[in-house]
Amino acid sequence: MFMAPIEPTPPRHSHRIVRLMRRWAAEGRLGDRRLAGFVAFAGTIGVQPVPAVAIASLFQLTEACLGRPLVAECCCSRNLSRDERAILLMLGSALPAHPHRSGPQIPHGLPGALLWAIESVRTLFGADDQPTPGPLSHCPFRVER
């Protein structure tokens, strides 16, 4: 009887996105060749260059909106940082039909460029199967003090 090797289940999109965000944060601490190292890493986990650049754009636009770098957990951590959860929330939420409108998942709304980046990442990653989170009363990126 021939036994073919069992192919491992491909990682869920959210797992890859978290790994990419952790690399994005690490590349940001290393210097000015951020995108090249990021895209090279993305290729090692099975993400093609175009989706890698799209997710990099999402991270960069998010940082610009926040006015600070994204904070990620250590690469080997099983826990998610607040920013990692917030990125996954943005990608999993039903987005409004028009920019600057809000919905129950993201009560403050999102700028048009960020909505475009989210939609691009969803399309390129095929990530429409993300669970829709419940309503929030505050910004998911808000830093608790």
N, C-alpha and C positions, 0 to 999 in steps of 0.2 A: 504494500500500500504506500503510495507516494504522499508524503506530508510536505505541503508547501509552507514556507515560513509565514507567520501571521504578521501582517503589517501593523505597526502601532497606529493607534487612532491619532489623526493629526490634532495638534493642540487647538483648543478653542480660540476663536478670534480674540477674546478678551485676554487670554494668556499671552498671546503674541503682542498685543498692544501694551500690556503691562511691561513685558520684557523690553519692548522698544522704548517705552517711556523711561525706564531705568537706565537704558543706554544713553538716551537723550540727555538726561540729567548728568550722567557721568561725563559724556563728551563736552558738555557745557563747562564743566570744571577743568577740562584739559586744555582748552584753547580754541584757536580760530579755525581749525579744519574740522569743525563739528559735523557738517553734512556728509563729507566723504567717509569718515569713520562710521557714521550712523548707517549710511546706505550699505557699506560693506558688511557691517554686523547684521543688518536686516537680511541680506542674502544668505547668511549662515543659518538663519532660522526659517528659511523658505519664503521670505517676502521679496518680491520682485522690486526693482528700482522705482518704478512709477508709484506703487502704493507706499513705498518707503518715503518718497519725497512728499507724498500727500499727507502722511501722518506727521512728518517733520514740520510741514506747514501748519498743521493743526496745533502742534505743540508750540511753535513759534508765535502764532497768532494768540493762543491762550496766554502765553507769557506776556505778550504785549498788552493784552487787555487787563491782566492782573497787575502789571507793573513790577513783576518779580519773576525769578526763575521757578519752574515747577519743582516740587520737592517729591522725590521718590524714595522708596525704601531701599535697603541694601539689596544687591542683586540676588542674594540667596534667601531672602526673607520670604516667609509664607504669608505675611501680613501685607495689607495694602495701605499705602499712605493716604492721607485725606485727598491729595491731588490726584492720585491714581484712581481712587473711587469716583472723584468728580469727573475725570475724563471718561471713564466707563459710563457714568450717568449721562453725560452729554451724548455719547454715542448710542445709548440705549433708549433715550427719551424720544417721545413723539415731538417733533419740532413744529413750531407755528408756521403757518403758510406764508407769513410776511416777516421780514426782519424787524427787530425791536419790539415785537409783541411777545407776550409771555404765555406760558402754559403752566399747568399745575406742577410739572416736574422741575421746571426752572423758572421760578416766579419773577425773576428780574429781566427775563428775555436775553437775547444774544445779538451781537452785531451781525450785520449781513455777511461780512467776510468769514466770520466764524461759522455761521450756518452753512455757507458754501463749502468750507473745509470739512465740516462734519459729514455733509452729504457726499462729498468726494471720497472720504475714507470709507463710509458705509458701502458705497458702490464698489470701490476697488477691493475691499476686503470681503465683500459679500456678507457684511455683518448686520443684516437686517433681522437676524434671529436673536438679537440681544433681548434680554428681559426688560420690560418697561418698569422702571422704579416708581414708587409711590410719590405723592406730592411732598414738597419740602416747603418750609417756611423761611428759609434763608439760603444764601448763596452756598453751594457745596464746596467752594474753594475757601470760604471764610476761615481764617485762622483763629482758633480759640486762644484766649489769653488768660 
